[in-house]
Amino acid sequence: MPEAKAPIFRSEEDLGKLPASQRIRYRLVGSDCRYHANDNISAFVRAGELDELKAEVQAQMQGVLEALVIDTESDHNTNDTAKRVAKMFIDEVFAGRYRAAPSVTEFPNFSRLNELMIVGPVKVRSACSHHLCPILGKVWIGIMPNEFSNLIGLSKYARICDWIMSRPQIQEEAVIMLADELQERVKPDGLAIVMEADHFCMHWRGVKDDDSAMTNSVMRGAFLKDPNLRREFLSLLSKKQS
């Protein structure tokens, strides 16, 4: 049997000789951790590496502009475009990949609330992982708590939504990831999420259809088992939208 080969890099000191993107990828692969466009990889990013990533993205984006035959030296409008795009990707529109989950204070359900709660509409912004075009929409969240549920403030729902949505992804997967996160934090008897969004890969390119929007939902627990509860949630949602 051939002897197994030792890894090329053994320590963070060895990895320090590589670009930040390669170091982070090495840690992910070494931990057998997926790093798809909509995954959060913050646990594998070390202090200072986001700034290094931005510099890498800036350099690569400058190459894209040059490949598009854009004169970024004499065109004052695009002098700093590569830098701006790198900052936008890492710090803003894809920040949900690189930042840890937001800190959310959770309170025990001392009052034993067990009535339907609806949060929304929460405005959300994401990006299609196929073309990196914007996805702009709204989310409504239905919660059926129990005496063991954790209660979180209204603004915290918006923070969690923003963290999940600030990644390249498709809408169908985004609502499932949001449901998983809220289920873990709140631990309700029932959870319902409805998302309605405009996709600029439809408006801006392709068929250029300005009227199309996607609506999809996730129903769990009591909302899945109890048609009356589901009907009440959707009815209240319809009234809020009208």
C-alpha positions as CSV (number, residue, x, y, z in Angstrom):
1,M,0.0,0.0,0.0
2,P,1.5,3.4,-1.0
3,E,2.4,5.7,1.9
4,A,0.0,8.6,2.3
5,K,1.4,11.9,1.3
6,A,1.8,14.6,4.0
7,P,-0.2,17.8,3.4
8,I,1.8,20.6,1.7
9,F,0.9,23.1,4.4
10,R,1.0,22.3,8.0
11,S,0.4,25.5,10.0
12,E,-1.1,28.9,9.8
13,E,2.5,30.2,9.4
14,D,2.8,28.2,6.2
15,L,-0.6,29.3,5.0
16,G,0.4,32.9,5.6
17,K,2.5,32.7,2.5
18,L,-0.6,32.3,0.4
19,P,-3.3,34.8,-0.7
20,A,-6.1,35.1,1.8
21,S,-8.6,33.4,-0.5
22,Q,-6.4,30.4,-0.8
23,R,-5.8,30.2,3.0
24,I,-9.6,30.4,3.7
25,R,-10.3,27.8,1.0
26,Y,-7.6,25.5,2.5
27,R,-9.2,25.6,5.9
28,L,-12.6,24.9,4.4
29,V,-11.5,22.0,2.4
30,G,-9.4,20.6,5.3
31,S,-12.5,20.7,7.5
32,D,-14.6,19.1,4.7
33,C,-16.9,22.2,4.9
34,R,-19.0,23.3,1.9
35,Y,-18.5,26.8,0.6
36,H,-21.2,27.4,-1.9
37,A,-22.3,30.9,-2.8
38,N,-25.0,31.0,-0.1
39,D,-22.9,29.5,2.7
40,N,-21.6,31.4,5.7
41,I,-17.8,30.9,5.9
42,S,-17.1,33.4,8.8
43,A,-15.7,30.6,11.1
44,F,-12.8,30.1,8.6
45,V,-11.9,33.8,8.2
46,R,-9.2,35.1,10.5
47,A,-8.6,38.7,11.7
48,G,-7.5,41.0,8.9
49,E,-8.3,38.6,6.1
50,L,-11.4,40.4,4.9
51,D,-9.2,43.4,4.0
52,E,-6.9,41.1,2.1
53,L,-9.9,39.6,0.3
54,K,-11.0,43.0,-0.7
55,A,-7.6,43.7,-2.2
56,E,-7.8,40.4,-4.1
57,V,-11.2,41.1,-5.4
58,Q,-10.2,44.6,-6.4
59,A,-7.3,43.3,-8.4
60,Q,-9.5,40.7,-10.1
61,M,-12.2,43.2,-10.8
62,Q,-9.7,45.5,-12.4
63,G,-8.9,42.6,-14.7
64,V,-12.6,42.2,-15.6
65,L,-12.8,45.9,-16.5
66,E,-9.7,45.7,-18.6
67,A,-11.2,42.6,-20.4
68,L,-14.3,44.7,-21.1
69,V,-12.0,47.2,-22.8
70,I,-12.8,50.0,-20.3
71,D,-10.1,52.7,-19.9
72,T,-10.1,53.1,-16.1
73,E,-7.1,55.4,-16.2
74,S,-8.6,58.3,-18.3
75,D,-12.3,57.6,-17.5
76,H,-12.8,59.4,-14.1
77,N,-16.1,57.5,-13.6
78,T,-14.3,54.2,-13.4
79,N,-11.0,55.1,-11.8
80,D,-12.0,53.5,-8.5
81,T,-14.7,51.1,-9.7
82,A,-12.8,48.0,-8.9
83,K,-12.2,49.2,-5.4
84,R,-15.8,50.2,-4.9
85,V,-17.1,46.8,-6.2
86,A,-14.7,44.9,-4.0
87,K,-15.9,46.8,-0.9
88,M,-19.5,46.4,-2.0
89,F,-19.2,42.6,-2.4
90,I,-17.3,41.9,0.9
91,D,-18.8,44.5,3.2
92,E,-22.3,44.9,1.9
93,V,-24.2,42.8,-0.6
94,F,-22.4,39.5,0.3
95,A,-21.6,40.3,3.9
96,G,-23.8,37.4,5.0
97,R,-21.1,35.0,3.8
98,Y,-18.2,36.6,5.7
99,R,-19.8,37.9,8.9
100,A,-20.8,35.8,11.9
101,A,-24.5,35.7,12.8
102,P,-25.9,38.8,14.4
103,S,-26.1,38.9,18.1
104,V,-29.8,38.6,19.1
105,T,-31.1,38.8,22.6
106,E,-33.6,36.1,23.3
107,F,-36.2,36.3,26.1
108,P,-38.0,33.3,27.7
109,N,-41.8,33.2,27.1
110,F,-42.7,34.0,30.7
111,S,-46.3,35.1,29.6
112,R,-46.7,31.8,27.9
113,L,-47.9,33.5,24.7
114,N,-49.5,30.9,22.3
115,E,-51.2,33.1,19.8
116,L,-50.3,33.7,16.2
117,M,-47.7,36.4,15.6
118,I,-46.9,38.0,12.2
119,V,-43.8,40.0,11.5
120,G,-43.5,41.9,8.3
121,P,-43.2,43.0,5.7
122,V,-39.4,43.0,6.2
123,K,-37.6,44.4,3.2
124,V,-34.9,42.1,1.9
125,R,-32.1,42.5,-0.6
126,S,-30.2,39.6,-2.1
127,A,-28.5,38.6,-5.4
128,C,-29.1,35.8,-7.8
129,S,-26.2,33.4,-7.8
130,H,-26.6,32.8,-11.5
131,H,-25.9,36.3,-12.7
132,L,-25.2,38.3,-9.5
133,C,-28.2,40.5,-10.3
134,P,-30.2,42.0,-7.5
135,I,-33.2,40.3,-5.8
136,L,-35.4,42.9,-4.0
137,G,-38.4,41.8,-2.0
138,K,-40.4,41.5,1.2
139,V,-40.7,38.7,3.8
140,W,-43.5,37.9,6.1
141,I,-42.9,35.6,9.1
142,G,-45.6,33.8,11.1
143,I,-44.7,32.5,14.5
144,M,-46.9,30.2,16.7
145,P,-44.9,30.2,20.0
146,N,-45.2,27.8,23.0
147,E,-44.2,28.2,26.6
148,F,-40.7,27.1,25.8
149,S,-40.1,29.4,22.9
150,N,-37.6,32.2,22.9
151,L,-39.0,35.7,22.0
152,I,-36.9,38.1,20.0
153,G,-37.5,41.8,19.2
154,L,-39.0,43.0,16.0
155,S,-35.8,44.6,14.7
156,K,-33.9,41.3,15.3
157,Y,-36.1,39.6,12.7
158,A,-34.9,42.2,10.2
159,R,-31.2,41.6,11.2
160,I,-31.5,37.9,10.8
161,C,-33.3,38.3,7.4
162,D,-30.5,40.7,6.2
163,W,-27.8,38.2,7.4
164,I,-29.3,35.3,5.5
165,M,-30.2,37.3,2.4
166,S,-26.9,39.1,2.0
167,R,-25.4,36.3,-0.1
168,P,-25.6,35.1,-3.7
169,Q,-28.4,32.5,-3.9
170,I,-31.8,31.5,-5.3
171,Q,-35.0,32.6,-3.5
172,E,-36.2,29.0,-3.0
173,E,-33.1,28.1,-0.9
174,A,-33.0,31.5,0.8
175,V,-36.4,31.1,2.5
176,I,-35.5,27.6,3.7
177,M,-32.2,28.9,5.2
178,L,-34.2,31.7,6.9
179,A,-36.7,29.2,8.3
180,D,-33.9,27.0,9.6
181,E,-32.3,29.9,11.4
182,L,-35.5,31.1,13.0
183,Q,-36.6,27.6,14.0
184,E,-33.3,27.2,15.8
185,R,-33.5,30.5,17.6
186,V,-37.2,30.8,18.5
187,K,-38.2,27.1,18.8
188,P,-41.9,27.8,18.0
189,D,-44.7,25.2,17.6
190,G,-45.2,26.6,14.1
191,L,-43.3,28.7,11.7
192,A,-44.4,30.2,8.4
193,I,-42.4,32.3,5.9
194,V,-43.6,34.0,2.7
195,M,-41.2,35.8,0.4
196,E,-42.2,37.9,-2.6
197,A,-39.4,39.4,-4.7
198,D,-38.5,41.0,-8.0
199,H,-35.5,39.4,-9.8
200,F,-33.4,41.7,-11.9
201,C,-32.1,38.8,-13.9
202,M,-35.6,38.9,-15.4
203,H,-36.0,42.7,-15.5
204,W,-32.5,43.7,-16.6
205,R,-31.5,40.9,-19.0
206,G,-33.0,37.9,-20.7
207,V,-36.7,38.4,-21.4
208,K,-36.7,41.8,-19.7
209,D,-40.1,41.2,-18.1
210,D,-40.8,44.0,-15.7
211,D,-44.0,42.5,-14.2
212,S,-42.8,39.1,-13.1
213,A,-42.2,38.4,-9.4
214,M,-41.6,35.2,-7.4
215,T,-43.6,34.3,-4.3
216,N,-42.7,31.2,-2.3
217,S,-43.3,29.9,1.2
218,V,-42.2,27.6,3.9
219,M,-44.6,26.1,6.4
220,R,-43.5,24.1,9.4
221,G,-45.0,22.5,12.5
222,A,-48.5,23.8,13.3
223,F,-48.8,25.7,10.1
224,L,-48.2,22.5,8.1
225,K,-50.5,20.4,10.2
226,D,-53.3,22.8,10.9
227,P,-55.1,24.1,7.8
228,N,-57.1,26.6,9.8
229,L,-54.0,28.2,11.2
230,R,-52.4,28.3,7.8
231,R,-55.6,29.8,6.4
232,E,-55.6,32.5,9.2
233,F,-52.0,33.4,8.5
234,L,-52.5,33.7,4.7
235,S,-55.7,35.6,5.2
236,L,-54.0,38.2,7.6
237,L,-51.2,38.4,5.1
238,S,-53.5,39.2,2.3
239,K,-55.1,42.0,4.3
240,K,-51.7,43.5,5.2
241,Q,-50.8,43.5,1.5
242,S,-54.1,45.1,0.3
